[in-house]
Amino acid sequence: MKAFIEKARSDTAILAKLDALGAAGASADKIVALAAEYGYTVTEEECREAAKTHCPHYKHGVGE
């Protein structure tokens, strides 16, 4: 997950997709699928944990 976050920070296309998913309240599985599109393997749990510190749209319970 950490590598995917770093990639997203330097890739505006990924960042835009993540922002859209976050704003829509997407579940963790949508972010896992997006990471997979770019060749990263992450779990839903890793995604939820990362969202707590890296995603401005994160709210407790969202993405569960």
C-alpha positions as CSV (number, residue, x, y, z in Angstrom):
1,M,0.0,0.0,0.0
2,K,2.8,2.4,0.8
3,A,4.3,1.9,-2.7
4,F,0.9,2.6,-4.3
5,I,0.4,5.8,-2.2
6,E,3.9,7.0,-3.3
7,K,3.0,6.3,-6.9
8,A,-0.3,8.1,-6.6
9,R,1.4,11.2,-5.2
10,S,3.5,11.4,-8.4
11,D,0.8,10.3,-10.9
12,T,-2.0,12.8,-11.3
13,A,-4.2,10.3,-13.1
14,I,-4.1,7.9,-10.1
15,L,-4.5,10.7,-7.7
16,A,-7.6,12.0,-9.5
17,K,-9.2,8.5,-9.5
18,L,-8.4,8.1,-5.8
19,D,-9.9,11.5,-5.1
20,A,-13.1,10.6,-7.0
21,L,-13.4,7.3,-5.2
22,G,-12.9,9.0,-1.8
23,A,-15.4,11.8,-2.5
24,A,-17.9,9.2,-3.6
25,G,-17.4,7.2,-0.3
26,A,-16.2,4.2,-2.2
27,S,-15.5,1.0,-0.3
28,A,-12.0,-0.4,0.2
29,D,-12.6,-3.0,-2.5
30,K,-12.8,-0.2,-5.2
31,I,-9.4,1.1,-4.1
32,V,-7.9,-2.4,-4.0
33,A,-9.2,-2.8,-7.6
34,L,-7.6,0.5,-8.7
35,A,-4.3,-0.5,-7.2
36,A,-4.5,-3.8,-9.1
37,E,-5.0,-1.9,-12.3
38,Y,-1.6,-0.3,-11.8
39,G,0.1,-3.5,-10.7
40,Y,-0.1,-3.2,-6.9
41,T,-1.4,-5.8,-4.6
42,V,-3.0,-4.5,-1.5
43,T,-5.6,-5.8,0.9
44,E,-8.8,-4.1,2.0
45,E,-7.5,-3.9,5.6
46,E,-4.3,-2.1,4.3
47,C,-6.5,0.2,2.4
48,R,-8.7,1.1,5.4
49,E,-5.6,1.7,7.6
50,A,-3.9,3.9,5.0
51,A,-7.1,5.9,4.5
52,K,-7.1,7.0,8.1
53,T,-3.9,9.0,7.6
54,H,-3.7,9.6,3.8
55,C,-7.2,10.3,2.6
56,P,-8.9,13.6,3.3
57,H,-12.4,12.0,2.7
58,Y,-11.9,9.2,5.3
59,K,-14.6,8.9,8.0
60,H,-14.9,6.1,10.5
61,G,-17.1,3.5,9.0
62,V,-16.6,4.6,5.3
63,G,-15.1,1.9,3.2
64,E,-16.0,-0.8,5.6
